[in-house]
């Protein structure tokens, strides 16, 4: 098995009011599909981390950190995210490497 590289994609809503006024029913359904997609990547061992900032102004963004065998594979993973594919989120891909990682269980939901 070849070594996989880390990548990060940054996502932002294409309609910022989705965060302040709430999502439309269609956006809500697509964001649900987005979450299911990320859960599937996690189950496959592809996803390392996903989350978003909690601010609701236009600077709000989410990140998805994951493994892929190539930039082309990483781009396909990003572009197949339902929120990206259906235009609810815009995304930007970056090669990435985690330098430090705290493995203690301090995450709260």
N, C-alpha and C positions, 0 to 999 in steps of 0.2 A: 504494500500500500504506500503510495507516495505521500510525502508530507504536505499538509494543507497550510495555506497562509491565512492570516487574519485579515478581515475587511470590516469596514464600518460604512453603513449608509445612514445619512442624516435625512430625516423627513420633516416636512412642514405642511400644514393644511393649505390647500389651494384657496380655500375660503376661510380667512381668519375668524370671521364671525361665528364659525362652527364652535369655537372655544368660548365665546362670550354669550352668544344668543342660543347656543345649543345646536346639535346636528339636525339636519332634516331626517325624515324617516329613511330615505335612501342612504344618506351618509352614515347613519347609525348602523344600518345593515352591513355596509361595506367595512366600517371600522370593526364590526364583529368578525367579518371574514378575515380581516387583517390580523386580528388577535388569534384566530384559529390557525392561520397560516404560520404565525410565529410559534405557536405551541407545537405545530407539526415539525417545524425546523428544530425545535428543542428536543422533541422525542427522537429525531433522527441523529442527534449529536452534532448538528450543524450550528445551531444558535448558542452563543455564549451568554449574551446579555441583551436585553431590550428594555427601553424605558423612555420617559419623556420629562421635560421640564414641567413644573406645575404652574408657571405663569400663563396668563391667557392673552397677553398682548401679541402683536405680530412677530415678536422675536422668539416665541415658543417653538420648540423643536423636539423631536424624538431621535434616538439613536438605536441602531441595531448592529451589534458586533457579532460576527459569525466567521466560520471557516469555509474556505472554498479552494479548489485546486488551481484556479487561474482567475485572472481578472474577468475573462469572458464568462466563466461560471458564476462569479460573484455578481456580475451585472445581470445575468439571467435570474438569479435569486432575487435581487432587488426589483427588477422589472416585473417579476411574477407575483410580487406582493399585491394582493387585491386592491389595497388603498392606492398604490402607485398605478397599477394597471388601469384602474377605473377612474383615475384623475382626482381622487379626494385628497391625495397627498402628492407633493413633488419630492423627488429624492435625488440625492447626490452621493456618489460612491467614492470611497477613499481606501487605499491600502492602509493597513493599520497594524500596530503591534502593541500589545499590552506590556508595559514595562514593570508595573507593580500591581499586585492583586492581593487584597486582604481576604483571606478565606474564612474569617470569623463570621458567625451568624448574627449580624447586626442589622440586617435589612428588615424594615417594617413596611407593611402594606398600607 
